[in-house]
Amino acid sequence: MARVEENIRGLVHAEISGAEPEALLNACLLEELPLVRPQSVDRWTLRLGVYEGDLPRLEELAANCGCELRVLFQRGGSRMGKLLRRRLGLLLAAGTLLALLFISSLFVWEIRLVGADGISRGRLLRKLEESGLRCGCFWPTLDADVLRDRVLLHEPRLAWLAVNIHGSVAEVRLLPRAEKPELLQESGAADLRACHAGLVRHISARSGQVLAQPGRAVTEGEVLISGTVESITAAPRQVRAQGEVWADTWYELTAVCPPPQGKESAGAGLRGRFALKIGGKRINFYQNGGKTIDGCDKIVHEYNLGIEGLFRLPLGFVWEELRPYRTSEISRDPGEELGQRLIASLDEHIEGEIVSSGLSAAEVDGMTVVTLRAQCRENIAQTVDIIP
Amino acid sequence: MKKIKGLCEDLAERLELPQEAIGGAVRLTAVGDQRLLIENHCGLLAYGTEEIRVSTGRGQIVLRGTELGMRAMNRAELLITGRLQSLAWE
Protein backbone atom coordinates (compact mmCIF):
# COMPACT_ATOMS: atom_id res chain seq x y z
CA MET A 1 0.00 0.00 0.00
CA ALA A 2 2.86 2.33 0.83
CA ARG A 3 4.32 1.67 -2.64
CA VAL A 4 1.03 2.63 -4.27
CA GLU A 5 0.94 5.88 -2.31
CA GLU A 6 4.54 6.59 -3.29
CA ASN A 7 3.76 5.99 -6.96
CA ILE A 8 0.71 8.22 -6.87
CA ARG A 9 2.25 11.08 -4.90
CA GLY A 10 5.64 10.71 -6.55
CA LEU A 11 8.79 9.94 -4.61
CA VAL A 12 12.06 11.84 -5.04
CA HIS A 13 15.24 10.11 -3.88
CA ALA A 14 17.78 12.69 -2.73
CA GLU A 15 21.24 12.74 -1.20
CA ILE A 16 21.99 15.21 1.60
CA SER A 17 25.56 16.06 2.44
CA GLY A 18 26.84 18.53 4.96
CA ALA A 19 28.64 18.93 8.28
CA GLU A 20 25.56 17.90 10.30
CA PRO A 21 22.93 16.07 8.27
CA GLU A 22 21.17 15.18 11.56
CA ALA A 23 20.26 18.84 11.87
CA LEU A 24 18.23 18.53 8.69
CA LEU A 25 16.51 15.43 10.06
CA ASN A 26 15.59 17.34 13.24
CA ALA A 27 14.33 20.24 11.19
CA CYS A 28 12.17 17.85 9.17
CA LEU A 29 10.82 16.37 12.42
CA LEU A 30 9.90 19.80 13.72
CA GLU A 31 8.30 20.77 10.41
CA GLU A 32 6.44 17.41 10.29
CA LEU A 33 7.92 16.83 6.86
CA PRO A 34 7.54 13.14 6.07
CA LEU A 35 10.75 11.40 5.00
CA VAL A 36 10.84 7.95 3.47
CA ARG A 37 13.51 5.43 4.49
CA PRO A 38 16.38 7.76 5.45
CA GLN A 39 19.69 5.90 5.22
CA SER A 40 23.07 6.96 6.44
CA VAL A 41 25.82 6.63 3.82
CA ASP A 42 28.63 8.04 5.95
CA ARG A 43 29.12 10.56 8.75
CA TRP A 44 28.32 13.49 6.44
CA THR A 45 25.94 12.01 3.92
CA LEU A 46 22.32 10.80 4.07
CA ARG A 47 20.08 9.35 1.43
CA LEU A 48 16.35 9.72 1.81
CA GLY A 49 13.09 9.81 -0.05
CA VAL A 50 10.68 12.70 0.01
CA TYR A 51 7.32 13.16 -1.64
CA GLU A 52 7.42 15.26 -4.76
CA GLY A 53 5.25 18.01 -3.27
CA ASP A 54 7.53 18.33 -0.22
CA LEU A 55 10.75 18.71 -2.22
CA PRO A 56 10.79 22.57 -2.23
CA ARG A 57 10.37 22.61 1.56
CA LEU A 58 13.17 20.08 1.96
CA GLU A 59 15.42 22.15 -0.28
CA GLU A 60 14.68 25.20 1.83
CA LEU A 61 15.38 23.33 5.10
CA ALA A 62 18.60 21.86 3.65
CA ALA A 63 19.79 25.36 2.74
CA ASN A 64 18.95 26.59 6.28
CA CYS A 65 20.91 23.69 7.83
CA GLY A 66 23.90 24.26 5.60
CA CYS A 67 23.44 21.00 3.73
CA GLU A 68 23.65 20.34 0.06
CA LEU A 69 20.74 18.48 -1.56
CA ARG A 70 21.17 16.49 -4.73
CA VAL A 71 18.25 14.77 -6.43
CA LEU A 72 19.21 11.23 -7.47
CA PHE A 73 16.06 10.04 -9.25
CA GLN A 74 12.31 10.32 -9.17
CA ARG A 75 9.56 7.70 -9.29
CA GLY A 76 5.81 8.10 -9.88
CA GLY A 77 3.89 11.39 -9.51
CA SER A 78 4.22 13.92 -12.31
CA ARG A 79 6.80 11.73 -14.06
CA MET A 80 4.33 8.87 -14.24
CA GLY A 81 1.64 11.32 -15.36
CA LYS A 82 3.83 12.44 -18.27
CA LEU A 83 4.52 8.82 -19.16
CA LEU A 84 0.83 7.98 -19.10
CA ARG A 85 -0.12 11.05 -21.14
CA ARG A 86 2.17 9.76 -23.86
CA ARG A 87 0.21 6.48 -23.84
CA LEU A 88 -3.22 8.05 -23.71
CA GLY A 89 -4.62 5.70 -26.36
CA LEU A 90 -3.44 2.67 -24.43
CA LEU A 91 -4.93 4.05 -21.24
CA LEU A 92 -8.24 4.77 -22.90
CA ALA A 93 -8.32 1.26 -24.38
CA ALA A 94 -7.55 -0.30 -20.99
CA GLY A 95 -10.17 1.89 -19.31
CA THR A 96 -12.77 1.05 -21.94
CA LEU A 97 -11.98 -2.65 -21.60
CA LEU A 98 -12.34 -2.48 -17.84
CA ALA A 99 -15.61 -0.56 -18.16
CA LEU A 100 -16.91 -3.13 -20.67
CA LEU A 101 -15.87 -5.95 -18.36
CA PHE A 102 -17.70 -4.34 -15.49
CA ILE A 103 -20.84 -3.67 -17.55
CA SER A 104 -20.71 -7.16 -19.04
CA SER A 105 -20.52 -8.71 -15.58
CA LEU A 106 -23.94 -7.19 -14.82
CA PHE A 107 -25.57 -9.35 -17.48
CA VAL A 108 -26.13 -13.09 -17.55
CA TRP A 109 -24.35 -14.77 -20.45
CA GLU A 110 -24.48 -18.37 -19.36
CA ILE A 111 -27.08 -20.42 -17.49
CA ARG A 112 -25.88 -23.58 -15.75
CA LEU A 113 -28.39 -26.12 -14.52
CA VAL A 114 -27.16 -28.22 -11.62
CA GLY A 115 -29.14 -31.26 -10.44
CA ALA A 116 -31.59 -31.36 -13.36
CA ASP A 117 -31.50 -35.16 -13.59
CA GLY A 118 -34.62 -36.61 -15.14
CA ILE A 119 -36.08 -33.22 -16.08
CA SER A 120 -35.96 -31.86 -19.61
CA ARG A 121 -33.22 -29.25 -19.82
CA GLY A 122 -34.90 -27.43 -22.69
CA ARG A 123 -38.20 -27.26 -20.81
CA LEU A 124 -36.47 -25.86 -17.73
CA LEU A 125 -34.60 -23.24 -19.73
CA ARG A 126 -37.86 -22.20 -21.38
CA LYS A 127 -39.57 -21.87 -18.00
CA LEU A 128 -36.63 -19.85 -16.66
CA GLU A 129 -36.77 -17.62 -19.73
CA GLU A 130 -40.49 -17.06 -19.26
CA SER A 131 -39.77 -16.15 -15.64
CA GLY A 132 -37.14 -13.58 -16.58
CA LEU A 133 -33.83 -15.43 -16.48
CA ARG A 134 -32.40 -15.58 -19.97
CA CYS A 135 -29.04 -15.00 -21.64
CA GLY A 136 -28.44 -11.27 -21.80
CA CYS A 137 -30.76 -10.30 -18.92
CA PHE A 138 -29.70 -7.67 -16.36
CA TRP A 139 -29.22 -9.76 -13.23
CA PRO A 140 -29.33 -7.03 -10.54
CA THR A 141 -33.05 -6.61 -11.30
CA LEU A 142 -33.75 -10.34 -10.93
CA ASP A 143 -35.64 -11.39 -7.84
CA ALA A 144 -34.60 -14.94 -7.01
CA ASP A 145 -37.68 -15.55 -4.82
CA VAL A 146 -40.14 -14.47 -7.50
CA LEU A 147 -38.25 -16.47 -10.12
CA ARG A 148 -38.31 -19.57 -7.93
CA ASP A 149 -42.03 -19.24 -7.21
CA ARG A 150 -42.88 -18.81 -10.90
CA VAL A 151 -40.83 -21.80 -12.04
CA LEU A 152 -42.04 -24.07 -9.22
CA LEU A 153 -45.63 -23.15 -10.08
CA HIS A 154 -45.24 -24.35 -13.66
CA GLU A 155 -42.88 -27.27 -13.10
CA PRO A 156 -44.49 -29.75 -10.68
CA ARG A 157 -41.52 -32.14 -10.88
CA LEU A 158 -39.34 -29.60 -9.06
CA ALA A 159 -39.29 -29.33 -5.29
CA TRP A 160 -36.90 -26.39 -5.00
CA LEU A 161 -34.55 -24.23 -6.97
CA ALA A 162 -32.00 -21.57 -6.14
CA VAL A 163 -30.30 -19.07 -8.42
CA ASN A 164 -26.71 -18.06 -7.71
CA ILE A 165 -24.98 -15.47 -9.87
CA HIS A 166 -21.19 -15.71 -10.29
CA GLY A 167 -20.03 -12.91 -12.56
CA SER A 168 -21.98 -13.44 -15.76
CA VAL A 169 -22.86 -17.05 -15.01
CA ALA A 170 -26.23 -17.88 -13.46
CA GLU A 171 -26.06 -21.19 -11.65
CA VAL A 172 -29.50 -22.67 -11.14
CA ARG A 173 -29.46 -25.41 -8.50
CA LEU A 174 -32.43 -27.70 -8.80
CA LEU A 175 -33.92 -30.23 -6.43
CA PRO A 176 -36.32 -32.62 -8.18
CA ARG A 177 -39.42 -33.67 -6.28
CA ALA A 178 -39.08 -37.14 -4.77
CA GLU A 179 -41.63 -39.59 -6.15
CA LYS A 180 -44.28 -40.59 -3.66
CA PRO A 181 -43.53 -44.20 -2.72
CA GLU A 182 -46.19 -46.81 -3.37
CA LEU A 183 -47.88 -47.67 -0.10
CA LEU A 184 -47.71 -51.29 0.89
CA GLN A 185 -51.21 -52.29 1.90
CA GLU A 186 -51.07 -54.77 4.70
CA SER A 187 -54.78 -54.74 5.57
CA GLY A 188 -57.89 -55.62 3.59
CA ALA A 189 -58.93 -58.93 2.06
CA ALA A 190 -57.10 -60.05 -1.09
CA ASP A 191 -56.62 -63.11 -3.30
CA LEU A 192 -53.41 -64.28 -4.91
CA ARG A 193 -54.08 -64.77 -8.62
CA ALA A 194 -51.87 -66.00 -11.45
CA CYS A 195 -50.30 -63.18 -13.41
CA HIS A 196 -49.31 -65.59 -16.20
CA ALA A 197 -50.47 -69.03 -17.33
CA GLY A 198 -48.18 -71.89 -16.27
CA LEU A 199 -47.65 -75.21 -14.60
CA VAL A 200 -47.57 -74.96 -10.80
CA ARG A 201 -44.47 -76.55 -9.26
CA HIS A 202 -44.34 -75.30 -5.67
CA ILE A 203 -46.67 -73.42 -3.32
CA SER A 204 -45.67 -71.63 -0.15
CA ALA A 205 -48.70 -70.03 1.56
CA ARG A 206 -48.49 -67.84 4.67
CA SER A 207 -52.18 -66.96 4.91
CA GLY A 208 -55.34 -67.77 2.93
CA GLN A 209 -56.79 -70.95 1.50
CA VAL A 210 -54.65 -72.76 -1.13
CA LEU A 211 -56.64 -73.64 -4.26
CA ALA A 212 -53.89 -74.48 -6.74
CA GLN A 213 -52.01 -77.76 -6.43
CA PRO A 214 -48.46 -78.61 -7.60
CA GLY A 215 -48.52 -80.24 -11.04
CA ARG A 216 -51.71 -78.46 -12.08
CA ALA A 217 -51.84 -76.02 -14.98
CA VAL A 218 -53.31 -72.61 -14.25
CA THR A 219 -54.47 -69.85 -16.54
CA GLU A 220 -53.86 -66.13 -16.23
CA GLY A 221 -56.11 -64.55 -13.56
CA GLU A 222 -56.96 -67.84 -11.86
CA VAL A 223 -57.13 -67.74 -8.04
CA LEU A 224 -54.11 -69.56 -6.58
CA ILE A 225 -54.53 -68.74 -2.88
CA SER A 226 -57.95 -67.46 -1.88
CA GLY A 227 -58.53 -64.73 0.69
CA THR A 228 -61.86 -66.32 1.66
CA VAL A 229 -61.19 -69.02 4.24
CA GLU A 230 -63.86 -71.62 4.86
CA SER A 231 -64.54 -72.71 8.43
CA ILE A 232 -66.43 -75.74 9.69
CA THR A 233 -67.64 -74.07 12.83
CA ALA A 234 -68.25 -70.54 11.61
CA ALA A 235 -69.08 -68.51 8.54
CA PRO A 236 -66.33 -67.98 5.95
CA ARG A 237 -63.97 -65.16 6.92
CA GLN A 238 -61.86 -63.00 4.67
CA VAL A 239 -58.11 -62.54 5.10
CA ARG A 240 -55.28 -61.07 3.05
CA ALA A 241 -53.77 -64.04 1.17
CA GLN A 242 -49.98 -64.13 1.29
CA GLY A 243 -47.47 -66.54 -0.18
CA GLU A 244 -45.51 -67.54 -3.26
CA VAL A 245 -46.53 -69.80 -6.13
CA TRP A 246 -43.67 -70.96 -8.30
CA ALA A 247 -44.60 -72.25 -11.72
CA ASP A 248 -43.08 -73.13 -15.08
CA THR A 249 -44.09 -70.56 -17.67
CA TRP A 250 -43.44 -70.30 -21.40
CA TYR A 251 -42.86 -67.16 -23.40
CA GLU A 252 -42.61 -66.46 -27.08
CA LEU A 253 -41.24 -63.04 -28.01
CA THR A 254 -40.77 -61.75 -31.53
CA ALA A 255 -38.82 -58.77 -32.76
CA VAL A 256 -38.04 -57.38 -36.19
CA CYS A 257 -34.84 -55.67 -37.17
CA PRO A 258 -33.93 -53.85 -40.38
CA PRO A 259 -31.31 -55.25 -42.76
CA PRO A 260 -27.68 -54.73 -41.68
CA GLN A 261 -26.50 -51.15 -41.91
CA GLY A 262 -23.07 -50.08 -42.99
CA LYS A 263 -20.41 -49.30 -40.43
CA GLU A 264 -18.92 -45.81 -40.41
CA SER A 265 -15.21 -45.28 -40.88
CA ALA A 266 -13.27 -42.04 -41.28
CA GLY A 267 -12.95 -40.83 -44.84
CA ALA A 268 -10.51 -38.49 -46.49
CA GLY A 269 -10.69 -34.71 -46.27
CA LEU A 270 -11.64 -32.39 -43.45
CA ARG A 271 -13.50 -29.11 -43.65
CA GLY A 272 -14.30 -26.47 -41.12
CA ARG A 273 -16.86 -23.70 -40.73
CA PHE A 274 -16.65 -20.65 -38.52
CA ALA A 275 -19.36 -18.69 -36.71
CA LEU A 276 -19.27 -15.79 -34.27
CA LYS A 277 -21.47 -15.60 -31.16
CA ILE A 278 -22.44 -12.19 -29.80
CA GLY A 279 -24.80 -12.43 -26.86
CA GLY A 280 -27.57 -14.77 -27.92
CA LYS A 281 -27.04 -14.11 -31.65
CA ARG A 282 -24.94 -16.16 -33.98
CA ILE A 283 -23.30 -14.90 -37.15
CA ASN A 284 -22.37 -17.68 -39.57
CA PHE A 285 -19.47 -17.08 -41.90
CA TYR A 286 -20.73 -19.70 -44.33
CA GLN A 287 -23.79 -20.32 -46.45
CA ASN A 288 -26.50 -22.97 -46.35
CA GLY A 289 -25.92 -23.70 -42.68
CA GLY A 290 -29.33 -25.32 -42.28
CA LYS A 291 -28.64 -28.06 -44.79
CA THR A 292 -27.48 -31.45 -43.64
CA ILE A 293 -24.37 -32.55 -45.44
CA ASP A 294 -24.63 -36.20 -46.43
CA GLY A 295 -21.68 -38.44 -45.68
CA CYS A 296 -20.22 -36.09 -43.10
CA ASP A 297 -20.03 -36.10 -39.32
CA LYS A 298 -20.40 -32.62 -37.83
CA ILE A 299 -18.40 -31.94 -34.67
CA VAL A 300 -19.11 -28.59 -33.04
CA HIS A 301 -16.55 -26.85 -30.82
CA GLU A 302 -17.75 -23.81 -28.89
CA TYR A 303 -15.35 -21.35 -27.29
CA ASN A 304 -16.48 -18.51 -25.02
CA LEU A 305 -14.32 -15.59 -23.98
CA GLY A 306 -13.87 -15.29 -20.23
CA ILE A 307 -12.32 -16.95 -17.22
CA GLU A 308 -13.99 -20.14 -16.02
CA GLY A 309 -15.74 -19.61 -12.70
CA LEU A 310 -14.98 -15.86 -12.61
CA PHE A 311 -16.72 -14.12 -15.47
CA ARG A 312 -17.84 -14.68 -19.03
CA LEU A 313 -18.07 -12.23 -21.89
CA PRO A 314 -20.96 -12.25 -24.36
CA LEU A 315 -18.49 -13.07 -27.11
CA GLY A 316 -17.47 -16.44 -28.44
CA PHE A 317 -16.89 -18.38 -31.59
CA VAL A 318 -17.98 -21.70 -32.96
CA TRP A 319 -15.85 -24.00 -35.05
CA GLU A 320 -17.66 -26.80 -36.85
CA GLU A 321 -15.60 -29.68 -38.13
CA LEU A 322 -17.05 -31.60 -41.04
CA ARG A 323 -15.46 -35.04 -41.21
CA PRO A 324 -16.43 -37.22 -44.17
CA TYR A 325 -17.02 -40.91 -43.47
CA ARG A 326 -17.34 -44.09 -45.53
CA THR A 327 -19.69 -46.97 -44.84
CA SER A 328 -18.74 -50.63 -45.03
CA GLU A 329 -20.73 -53.87 -44.56
CA ILE A 330 -20.90 -55.48 -41.11
CA SER A 331 -20.13 -59.18 -41.02
CA ARG A 332 -21.92 -59.75 -37.71
CA ASP A 333 -25.37 -61.38 -37.69
CA PRO A 334 -27.91 -58.72 -36.51
CA GLY A 335 -30.40 -61.45 -35.49
CA GLU A 336 -28.03 -62.77 -32.86
CA GLU A 337 -27.66 -59.41 -31.21
CA LEU A 338 -31.43 -58.87 -31.24
CA GLY A 339 -31.96 -62.33 -29.70
CA GLN A 340 -29.60 -61.50 -26.84
CA ARG A 341 -31.50 -58.27 -26.23
CA LEU A 342 -34.78 -60.23 -26.15
CA ILE A 343 -33.36 -62.62 -23.54
CA ALA A 344 -32.10 -59.71 -21.44
CA SER A 345 -35.48 -58.00 -21.68
CA LEU A 346 -37.33 -61.19 -20.60
CA ASP A 347 -34.91 -61.76 -17.74
CA GLU A 348 -35.63 -58.26 -16.47
CA HIS A 349 -39.39 -58.70 -16.86
CA ILE A 350 -39.97 -61.96 -14.95
CA GLU A 351 -39.70 -62.57 -11.20
CA GLY A 352 -37.63 -65.73 -11.49
CA GLU A 353 -35.15 -67.27 -13.91
CA ILE A 354 -34.97 -68.53 -17.49
CA VAL A 355 -34.63 -72.30 -17.45
CA SER A 356 -34.12 -72.83 -21.17
CA SER A 357 -34.40 -70.72 -24.32
CA GLY A 358 -34.21 -71.06 -28.07
CA LEU A 359 -33.80 -68.47 -30.84
CA SER A 360 -34.91 -68.64 -34.43
CA ALA A 361 -34.52 -66.06 -37.20
CA ALA A 362 -36.21 -65.70 -40.58
CA GLU A 363 -36.05 -63.21 -43.46
CA VAL A 364 -39.46 -61.66 -44.18
CA ASP A 365 -39.69 -58.92 -46.81
CA GLY A 366 -36.03 -58.09 -46.38
CA MET A 367 -36.41 -57.73 -42.59
CA THR A 368 -34.94 -60.12 -40.03
CA VAL A 369 -37.63 -61.57 -37.74
CA VAL A 370 -36.18 -63.04 -34.55
CA THR A 371 -38.29 -65.25 -32.27
CA LEU A 372 -37.37 -66.24 -28.73
CA ARG A 373 -39.02 -69.20 -27.05
CA ALA A 374 -38.15 -69.58 -23.40
CA GLN A 375 -39.18 -71.69 -20.43
CA CYS A 376 -38.99 -69.88 -17.10
CA ARG A 377 -39.44 -70.71 -13.45
CA GLU A 378 -41.10 -67.77 -11.71
CA ASN A 379 -43.39 -66.64 -8.94
CA ILE A 380 -46.71 -66.03 -10.69
CA ALA A 381 -48.69 -64.99 -7.59
CA GLN A 382 -50.14 -61.51 -7.80
CA THR A 383 -52.15 -59.80 -5.04
CA VAL A 384 -55.65 -58.73 -6.14
CA ASP A 385 -57.89 -57.00 -3.58
CA ILE A 386 -61.34 -58.50 -2.96
CA ILE A 387 -63.91 -55.83 -3.61
CA PRO A 388 -66.89 -56.43 -1.27
CA MET B 1 12.07 25.37 31.79
CA LYS B 2 14.06 22.67 33.54
CA LYS B 3 12.48 23.76 36.84
CA ILE B 4 9.01 23.37 35.36
CA LYS B 5 9.89 19.89 34.07
CA GLY B 6 11.24 18.94 37.49
CA LEU B 7 8.08 20.21 39.15
CA CYS B 8 5.94 18.19 36.78
CA GLU B 9 7.93 15.04 37.53
CA ASP B 10 7.62 15.66 41.28
CA LEU B 11 3.89 16.19 40.90
CA ALA B 12 3.50 13.02 38.85
CA GLU B 13 5.42 11.05 41.45
CA ARG B 14 3.34 12.43 44.33
CA LEU B 15 0.06 11.83 42.54
CA GLU B 16 1.26 8.38 41.38
CA LEU B 17 0.65 9.33 37.75
CA PRO B 18 2.78 8.11 34.84
CA GLN B 19 5.68 10.47 34.37
CA GLU B 20 5.52 10.39 30.58
CA ALA B 21 1.97 11.72 30.76
CA ILE B 22 2.76 14.85 32.79
CA GLY B 23 6.47 15.32 32.83
CA GLY B 24 7.09 14.43 29.18
CA ALA B 25 9.66 11.81 30.16
CA VAL B 26 11.04 9.77 27.31
CA ARG B 27 9.38 6.42 26.87
CA LEU B 28 10.91 3.45 25.06
CA THR B 29 9.03 0.46 23.70
CA ALA B 30 11.15 -2.35 22.27
CA VAL B 31 9.77 -5.24 20.23
CA GLY B 32 12.42 -7.94 20.36
CA ASP B 33 15.75 -6.65 19.15
CA GLN B 34 14.48 -5.37 15.82
CA ARG B 35 12.16 -2.49 16.58
CA LEU B 36 12.31 0.36 19.07
CA LEU B 37 9.77 3.15 19.51
CA ILE B 38 11.01 6.29 21.23
CA GLU B 39 8.35 8.71 22.43
CA ASN B 40 8.82 12.24 23.74
CA HIS B 41 12.28 12.60 22.20
CA CYS B 42 14.02 15.91 21.63
CA GLY B 43 15.67 15.25 18.26
CA LEU B 44 18.49 13.36 16.69
CA LEU B 45 22.08 13.99 17.57
CA ALA B 46 23.71 11.41 15.34
CA TYR B 47 22.34 9.15 12.68
CA GLY B 48 24.21 6.17 11.25
CA THR B 49 23.63 2.55 10.38
CA GLU B 50 25.57 1.36 13.44
CA GLU B 51 24.87 4.12 15.94
CA ILE B 52 21.96 6.46 16.53
CA ARG B 53 21.98 9.12 19.24
CA VAL B 54 18.68 10.59 20.33
CA SER B 55 18.39 13.59 22.59
CA THR B 56 16.00 13.23 25.53
CA GLY B 57 16.35 16.72 26.94
CA ARG B 58 18.27 15.54 30.01
CA GLY B 59 20.80 13.47 28.19
CA GLN B 60 20.98 11.21 25.23
CA ILE B 61 20.12 7.65 24.35
CA VAL B 62 22.76 5.80 22.40
CA LEU B 63 21.57 2.92 20.27
CA ARG B 64 24.12 0.58 18.80
CA GLY B 65 23.56 -2.23 16.35
CA THR B 66 23.68 -3.06 12.67
CA GLU B 67 21.54 -1.92 9.73
CA LEU B 68 19.86 0.67 11.93
CA GLY B 69 17.43 3.03 10.29
CA MET B 70 14.37 5.15 10.92
CA ARG B 71 11.16 3.62 9.72
CA ALA B 72 8.83 6.42 10.73
CA MET B 73 9.22 9.70 12.54
CA ASN B 74 7.40 12.75 13.70
CA ARG B 75 7.83 15.52 16.23
CA ALA B 76 7.15 13.23 19.23
CA GLU B 77 7.98 9.70 18.08
CA LEU B 78 10.77 7.84 16.37
CA LEU B 79 10.51 4.26 15.15
CA ILE B 80 13.92 2.68 14.74
CA THR B 81 14.41 -0.68 13.08
CA GLY B 82 17.45 -2.90 12.52
CA ARG B 83 19.44 -5.30 14.70
CA LEU B 84 19.68 -3.62 18.10
CA GLN B 85 22.63 -4.68 20.19
CA SER B 86 22.85 -2.15 23.00
CA LEU B 87 21.01 0.77 24.51
CA ALA B 88 22.64 3.25 26.83
CA TRP B 89 21.88 6.59 28.54
CA GLU B 90 24.71 9.07 28.48
Interface residues (C-beta under 8 A of the other chain):
Chain A: P21 E22 L25 N26 C28 L29 L30 E32 L35 R37 P38 Q39 S40 R43 L46
Chain B: G43 L44 L45 A46 Y47 G48 T49 G69 M70 R71 M73 N74 R75
